[in-house]
Amino acid sequence: MLGSKVLLMRRKNHGREYWSFPGGHVEINEVNEDACVREIYEETGVVVLIKRHVYSVIWDSGYKEIFFLCEYVSGNPVLQPDSIEARIMETSDQEFEPCWVECVDIPKMLVYPLEIRDLFLSDIPDSFPPQPVVLNLGIKGRREKI
């Protein structure tokens, strides 16, 4: 976060626009925190420090997503030319654009996963939980609309 703003990735896929938190996959022998810092930089050009683990989503498929609260260090959000997202844009109709978004604008935005978006919005006024919140979600039961 940077003041009252959060770094999000604007996505467009087959004409459908939505937003997501920047992130990606953990590489072999990499810890989750290092993967988060690396992925945010690779996707956005922004350097961050991890403050703490705030949310985990465990999908019924077994896939796990981990969300960290991060502190801005430096950089401006620009899709990095050597990122996977930039390569995808070259060969498809998908779009990716990292942006600072005012937290007050998020309630009207389609930010996936919506369950994390809602937790994030409820936690902003009172800080974030001291221990990570864990959600068990089903792919078929996930929310698709605001």
Legacy VTK file of the C-alpha trace (Angstrom):
# vtk DataFile Version 3.0
C-alpha trace
ASCII
DATASET POLYDATA
POINTS 146 float
0.000 0.000 0.000
0.983 3.597 -0.540
-1.026 5.883 1.731
-4.672 5.360 0.771
-3.795 3.489 -2.427
-3.268 -0.165 -3.242
-1.352 -1.619 -6.179
-3.633 -3.642 -8.459
-3.360 -5.160 -11.912
-6.050 -4.111 -14.396
-6.803 -7.110 -16.570
-8.752 -7.487 -19.754
-9.402 -10.962 -21.096
-11.646 -11.571 -24.122
-13.177 -8.104 -23.654
-13.931 -8.651 -19.948
-12.277 -6.153 -17.607
-11.433 -6.992 -14.004
-8.698 -6.369 -11.446
-6.412 -8.564 -9.366
-3.714 -8.232 -6.766
-0.243 -8.640 -8.343
1.343 -12.010 -7.735
2.470 -15.256 -9.185
4.106 -18.566 -8.453
6.800 -19.571 -6.016
9.941 -20.864 -7.699
11.873 -23.923 -6.523
13.747 -23.219 -3.258
12.027 -19.825 -2.891
10.054 -18.783 0.194
6.618 -17.196 -0.195
7.756 -13.743 0.955
10.614 -13.629 -1.568
8.268 -14.800 -4.327
5.847 -11.988 -3.496
8.527 -9.279 -3.655
9.955 -10.738 -6.880
6.581 -11.144 -8.594
5.429 -7.630 -7.728
8.647 -6.201 -9.130
8.557 -8.414 -12.253
4.956 -7.484 -13.010
4.892 -3.827 -11.985
8.403 -2.422 -11.524
7.477 -1.517 -7.935
9.780 -2.492 -5.063
8.037 -3.478 -1.819
8.834 -4.805 1.638
6.671 -7.469 3.220
4.922 -6.273 6.367
3.025 -9.482 7.118
0.960 -12.366 5.827
-2.706 -11.313 6.055
-4.797 -13.811 4.060
-4.658 -17.295 2.608
-7.116 -18.886 0.231
-7.196 -22.652 -0.018
-9.184 -23.704 -3.064
-10.989 -27.034 -3.214
-8.542 -28.015 -5.969
-5.726 -27.855 -3.394
-4.259 -24.668 -4.898
-3.256 -22.122 -2.246
-2.982 -18.351 -2.592
-1.180 -16.255 0.012
-1.708 -12.511 0.342
0.802 -10.219 2.027
0.441 -6.655 3.230
3.371 -4.813 1.675
5.004 -1.452 2.179
5.964 0.627 -0.869
9.701 1.275 -1.261
10.191 2.676 -4.783
9.212 2.559 -8.425
6.269 3.482 -10.596
3.759 0.885 -11.751
4.606 -0.005 -15.333
4.216 -3.401 -16.936
7.745 -4.722 -17.312
8.635 -5.516 -20.949
10.240 -8.847 -20.030
7.314 -10.010 -17.872
5.152 -13.001 -18.688
2.202 -10.603 -18.893
3.922 -8.514 -21.591
4.617 -11.675 -23.608
0.973 -12.760 -23.246
-0.162 -9.352 -24.552
2.001 -9.787 -27.662
0.227 -12.992 -28.667
-3.359 -12.526 -27.438
-6.123 -10.000 -26.864
-5.393 -9.895 -23.128
-4.316 -6.663 -21.433
-2.425 -6.054 -18.198
-1.859 -2.673 -16.574
-0.492 -2.180 -13.046
-2.059 0.835 -11.298
-2.267 2.545 -7.940
-5.963 2.544 -7.017
-7.616 4.589 -4.273
-9.052 2.221 -1.674
-12.336 4.180 -1.676
-12.821 3.193 -5.352
-12.420 -0.552 -4.770
-16.013 -1.318 -3.629
-17.288 -0.632 -7.149
-14.483 -2.604 -8.830
-14.407 -6.257 -9.840
-11.269 -7.339 -7.926
-10.634 -11.087 -7.757
-10.942 -12.984 -5.582
-13.931 -10.962 -4.409
-13.800 -12.629 -0.992
-10.283 -11.228 -0.452
-11.331 -7.836 -1.822
-14.110 -7.705 0.778
-11.815 -8.754 3.648
-9.260 -6.167 2.533
-11.897 -3.421 2.495
-13.204 -4.372 5.938
-9.665 -4.490 7.387
-8.433 -1.110 6.077
-10.136 1.054 8.745
-9.000 -1.108 11.679
-5.594 -2.185 10.385
-5.101 -5.812 9.448
-5.459 -8.967 11.527
-2.449 -9.953 13.643
-2.823 -13.541 12.398
-3.585 -14.544 8.782
-7.219 -15.162 7.897
-7.654 -18.479 6.074
-10.531 -18.974 3.622
-11.484 -22.338 2.162
-13.198 -21.688 -1.162
-14.627 -23.810 -3.925
-13.937 -22.958 -7.549
-17.582 -23.522 -8.434
-18.885 -21.540 -5.469
-16.640 -18.494 -5.793
-18.239 -15.111 -6.298
-18.059 -13.734 -9.818
-20.092 -10.541 -9.417
-20.014 -7.553 -7.087
LINES 1 147
146 0 1 2 3 4 5 6 7 8 9 10 11 12 13 14 15 16 17 18 19 20 21 22 23 24 25 26 27 28 29 30 31 32 33 34 35 36 37 38 39 40 41 42 43 44 45 46 47 48 49 50 51 52 53 54 55 56 57 58 59 60 61 62 63 64 65 66 67 68 69 70 71 72 73 74 75 76 77 78 79 80 81 82 83 84 85 86 87 88 89 90 91 92 93 94 95 96 97 98 99 100 101 102 103 104 105 106 107 108 109 110 111 112 113 114 115 116 117 118 119 120 121 122 123 124 125 126 127 128 129 130 131 132 133 134 135 136 137 138 139 140 141 142 143 144 145
